């Protein structure tokens, strides 16, 4: 399992628009063939802070996500809404074991 955790800090005045753009991206991402999870979390203490938990079967599946129309539309839509650049950290998913 190929997991990326993405940290996003959004301009406060763009939080609601960001959430809607993320909803659209989420709804399409979970339909991708290699997607296992695509969770979007909002900080309870700072509503402008978000974490994305993206789990794909393979690195190739994750790379394919970055070529989809819905991801590209999301990326371009939210680009100017970031308070700072997004940061993604890649992890190897150990458990659950995919296919078990």
N, C-alpha and C positions, 0 to 999 in steps of 0.2 A: 504494500500500500504506500502510495506517494502522497504525503501530506504537506500542505503549505498553510502556515498561519500568517495572515496578513494583518498588520496594524494600520489603522487609518484614523487620522485626526482631521476633523472637518470644521470648516468655519461655522461658528454658531448659527449664523443666519441661514445656513444652507442645510441644516440637520434634517428637516422634514423632507426637502426635495431629495436629499441623499438617500434617505430611507426608502422613498418611493422608487428611485432608480435602482437601488439594491434589490428591492422586491422583484422587479422585472428581471433582473439578471439572475437572481436565485431561481425563480420559477422556470427559466429556460435551462440553467446550469444543471439542475437536478434531473433533467431529461436526457442529458448527454450519456452516451453508452458506457463510458468508463467512469462516470461519477458515482461515488459511494456516499458522500455527504457534502453538503454545501451550506454550512451554518453561518449566520450573520448575527453577531452579538453586539449589543449596545451597552456601554458602561452605565451602571445604576447610579454612580456618583458623578459622572461627567458625561452628559448626553452627547457630546461632540466626539467621543472616543468610541471606535468600533473595532471589532476583531472578526475576521473571516476565518473559518475553519474549513478548508477545502481538501477533501480526500478523494483521490482517484486511484484506480487499480494500478496504473503504471505512470511513469514519467511522461510517456508519449501521450497518454490520455490527458494529462494536465497541460501539456504543450498544445494539444489540439483545442483545449478550452480557450486558450489565448488567441485562437484564430477564428472563433465563432463570431457571427454577426452580433449576437447579444452582448458578448464580452466587449467587443470593440465599441459598440454604441455606449455601453456603460462607461468604459474608460474615457471616451471622449466627452461624455456628458458631465462627468464628475471632476474632470481634470482641474478646473479652476476653483473647485469647491474645497480643495485640500488645504488645510492650514499648514501642512508640511508634507513632504513626499511620503507615499505609502511605503511600508517596510514589510517585505515577505521573508519568512524564514522557513526553509524546507526541512522536513523531518521524514525519517523512515517510520512508517506505521508498523508497530510490532503486533499489537493486539487490538481488536480481534484479527485473527488470521483470515485474509480474504479467501473466500472459497470454502471456508469451514462451516 
